[in-house]
Amino acid sequence: MSFRSRVYVIPFQSPFTTLLQIWFSFSEDKVMAELDDSDLDKTTSIQQAIASCFGAIITSFFVAPLDVVKIRLQAQSNPFSKGKCFVYSSGFMDHICVCENGGSKAWYKKPGHFKGTLDAFVKIIRIEGIKSLWSGLAPTLIMALPTTVIYFTCYDQLSEALKSRLGKDDDHIPVLAGSLSRFGSVTVVSPLELIRTRMQSRQLSYKQLYMCISNEVARDGWLSLWGGWSSTVLRDVPFSAIYWYNYERFKKSMCKKVGTNESTFFIAFTSGAASGSIAAVITLPFDVVKTHRQTELWESETLKIPQRKCTSTWAVMKKIVAKNGITGLFAGIIPRLIKVAPACAIMITTYEYGKSFFRHLNEQKNQRP
């Protein structure tokens, strides 16, 4: 195998291009082996997986600092006591974290005396260093990366398969592909999320964790590893169906208006933000239920509070409505939009950019004598 350095010209130009060029100057032969001559203008599953992986990292890089600042402000106004739960978002997944002790060593308990969001950004960077804006990100990426890679790669693969059967312009394709890909990624990752919860809440060694899970499976069966799966599916599958349906429609409409066949940065970013916002509002009640059930799980693990037998999604919804009214199901709509809209926009823009890079790389390989 010979290694050659090349510069590829594609519609978007940024440091991301250089990063992809370096990566694939050493692996292009392996990637191209997947392609038939008739498919050289398309992207392979490996290329899609790498584009989604880069997208997840870049999105987390931009979105995580917003959540870190939010948590620091929350901790300042209402100090976290031992066993207190809070939600940490990496841009793709919400993770319920627990305050383990009463000290101030944890990143979310450091004193700051912040006057607001902007003041918090400035003081954290000046006093603690800029890397403090990404506190707690590494453990969440362990879950977010495989979820994102499975989700986006499966979506594109399913879309291509459905187009060959239903036709390229069928409006049901984004709905079906989005729903099935999210269903699959949630099902695969759900046991890993439960294991992560056990490890963090009880501070178990790997041997202790294995014994704990083995005992639970022996007692309640293998399905016990998918605890909380139903509420996650009820939130994420409708979100994906709504998101991809609107994204593909917005993208197609905007491409037609500007007279281009390929999505630009503005088209991808705007379509992603708009479709993500719509999906976030519609599925918010299920997000509230999911957070409620995750919090109950943490409390049962850390504070030894026994969980109630009736913990179905609909039972939790009734409980929330009885306590806070119908508006309780839409609590936190503004913070959710502030988080979801930019995350969806950055992720899909980066992903489309990565696929555009690979398509042009494949085309140039095809034209090479």
N, C-alpha and C positions, 0 to 999 in steps of 0.2 A: 504494500500500500504506500502510495506517495502522498506526502503532505505538502499542500501548496497554499499560499496566502492569496486571497482574492478580495476585491472590493466590489460589493454588489450594490447597485443603485435601485432603490425602491421609493415609492411616493413619500414615505415619512422618513425624516432624518433626525436622529437624536443619539445620545450615548447608548441607548438600548440597542441600536443597530450594531454598534461596535462590539458590544457584549455578545450578541448572537453570532456575529462573524467569527469571533475568537473561538466560541464554543464549537461551532460547526466546521471550522477549518480542520478539526481533528476527527470528526465523526460523520462527515457527509456521505462517505461510501456506504456505511452501515445503514444510514437512513434511506438512501436512494435504492437500496436493495429491495425495499418493500414495494416500490412503485412499478407498475406496469407501464409500458410505453404510452398507453392511452390515458394514464392518470398522472402524468408528470407535472401538470399544472395544478394538481390538488395537493393537500397536505396529508401526511401519514399520521397514524395514531401516535407515533413517537414524537413527531413534530408538534402535534396538538397538545400532548402531555407536557412537553417542555414549555410551550407558549403559555399554558395555563399555570404552570409552576412559577414562571417568571412573573406572571400577572398577580398571583397570590402574594408573592414576596413584595412586589412594588406596592400593591394595594395596602398591605399591612403596614408598610413603611410610612404611608401617608395617613392612614386612618387611625392606627393604634395611638399616636400621640394625643388625638382628640379625646379618646376614652381615658387615657392616663390622667389628663388634666381634669376631666369630669369626675373621676374617682377621687382625685386629690381634693377637689373642691367639696365633694360630698363628705369625705372624711374630716375635713376642717369644720364644716357646719354641724355635722352630726358624727362625732368620733366613733369609730368602729370598736365595739366591745368584743371580748372573746366569744367566738362562735357566730359572730355577725357575718351574714352573707352579702356579697355584692357581685354585680355582673361585670365581667371584663370581656370586651369585644376586640377581636383581631381584624375586624372588617368582614369576616366570612362567618365566623362562629361565635356565639355567645357562650362564655364559660362562667359558671357560678364558682366563685372563689370564697374562701372563708378566712376570717381573721383568727389566727391561731394563738396569739398571745397578746398580752397587754402592753408590751414594749413598743418602742418607736423605731426599731431596726428595719422593719418591713418597709418597702418602697411606698406603699399607700398610707403609711402612718408618719412619714417624715414631716416635721413642722414646716410651714411655709408662709403663713400669714398673708394669704392671697386676697387681693381686692376684687378679682374678677378673672375671667378666662384669659384675657391678654396678659394681665399681670402675672398670672400663674405660669404661662409659657415663658415669659421673660425671666422670672425668678428661678424657675427650675433649671433653665439653661445656664444662667449666670452663676448660681450657687452650687448646683449638683452636677452640672455638665449636660451637654446636649443628649448623651446616650440615655439619660434618665427618662426621656420622653418615650422610650421603648421598653420601660420596665415591665417585666412579666410577659413579654411577647414570645420569647423562645419556647416555653412549654405549650403555648396555644398553637404555634405554628406546626408542632408535631402532629396535631389533629387536623389543622386547617389545610395543610398541603395535600395529603392523600385524598381528603374529601373533595378539594377543588379539582385535582387532576382527574379523579374518577368521574366527577360530575360533568366537566366541560368536554372531556374526551368522549365520553359516552353520548353526550348530546350531539356532537358533530357526527359521530359514527351512526347513530340512530337516524339522524336527519337524512344522511345520504342513503341509508337503506330504505327509509320511508319514501323518499323522492323517487326512487326507482320503481316503487310499487304504486304510489298515489299520484305521482306527477309533481313537478317542481313548484307549482303555484298553489298547491293545496294548503288552505289555512289551518288545517288540523295538525300539520306536521310539527310546528313549534310546540303546540300544546302537548301532543303525545310524546315527542322526544324529550321535552323539558320535564314532564311528569315522571316518565320512566327512568330517566337518568338521575333525577333527584331521589326517587324511591330507592334505586340501587345504591347510591352513595350513602344515604342515611342508614340503610340496612347493614351495609358493610362496616360503617364507622361506629354505629351505636354501641356495640359491645366494648369497643376501645374507649369510648367516652365514659362508660360505666367503670371500666378498670381504672382510668385516670382519676375518677372521683374517689374510688376506694383508696388508691395510693396516697392522694393528697390529704384526704380527710383523716385517715387513720395512721399515716406515715408508716406504711408497712414495707417490709423488705420483699424482694421478689418471691422468696420461699413462703413467707407469710401470706402474700397476695395469692399465690397459687393454692394454698390450703384453704383460704377464705372462699375463693371462687369455686373450688372443688366441692366444698361443703354446701355452698349455696346451690350449685347445680344438682348435687345429690338429693338435696331437700326439695327444691322447687322445679327441677328440670332445666333443660338448656334454654328454654324461652325466658328464664329469669335474667339472662344476660342482655335481653332487649327491653329491660325496664325503661319506661318513658319513651319507647319507640313510637307509640301511637300518636302522642301529642306532637312529637317532632315531625312525623309524616304529615299530620293534619295542617301543620304550619308551613312546612317547606315544599311539599308537592304542589299545593295550590299557588304558592308564591312563584314557583318555577314556571308553572303553566301560564300564569298571567304575565309574568315577566317576559318570557320568550315570545309569546304571542304578540305583545305590544312592541317589543324590541324589533322583531322582524318586520312588522308593519311600519313602524316609524322609520326604520332604516331604508326600507324599500321606497317609501314615499319621498324621503329627503334625497335619496340618490337620484330618483326620477326628476325631482325639481332642479337639481344642480347639474343634471346630465352626465352622471358618472356611473360606471358599473361596479366600482369598488368603493367601499366605505372609507371616508376620510376621518381624520382625528375628530373634527367637529361633529360629524354625523354620528359616529360611534359614541362619543362622550354624551351628547345631548340625548340620543335615543336611550342610552343606558341609564342616565339619571332620571328621565321621565318615566320609563317603564318600571324601574326599581321603586320609584316613589308611589306609583299606582298600586303595585303589588304589595308594598309595605303597609299602606293604609287598609287595603281590603283584608289582609291576613293578620292585622294587628291583634284581634281577639285571641287567635291561636298562639301568638307570640306571648301574650300576657299569661295564658294558661301554661305554656311551656316553662316560662320563668318561674311561675308559682310552684310547679311540680318539681323543678330542679332545686328550688330553695327548700322545699319539704324534704327532698332526698338528702341534701346537705345537713339539715337539722337532725334528721334521723341518724346520720353517720357521725356527726361531731358532738351533738348535744344529747344523743341517745333518746331523742323524742320519738316515740313509736308512731309509725305512719298509719293513717286510717285505712281501713279496708276499702272504702269506697273512694277510689282516686281516679275514676274515669274522667276523660276530658269534659264530658257534658256535666258531670257532677261538680267538677271544679268551676266550670262556667256558672252554674246555678249558685254556687257558693259566693263567687265574686259579685254576681248581680244582686244577690240578697244583701250583701254587705255594703256595696258601693253604688248600686244602681247600674243601668246599662252603660253609663259612661266609664265604669270601672274596667270594662273590656277594651276601652280605647285609651287607657292611661299611658302616658309617655309617648304620645304620637309625635310630638315635635322632636324630642331627642332621637327617636327611631328614624325619622326622616333625615335628620342631620347626619346620622351615621350611615343609613342605607343608600341614600342617593349618591353621595360621592364614592362610596365603596363599589356600587354597581357600575358607575360611570368609569372609574379608573380601571377596574378589572376588565370590563368588556373592551375598552379602548386598547389596553395593553395586549389582551388576547387577540383582538383583530389585527393589531399591529404585528404581533409575532407570526400569525398565519400569513399575513401579507408578505412578510419577509421570506418565509419558507416557500410560498407560491412562486415568487420571483426567482428564488434560488433554484427551484425545480425547473422552471421554464428555461433558465440559462443552461442548466445541465442537459435539457432536452435539445437545445440548439447547438450544443457543443458537438463537433464532428467526431 
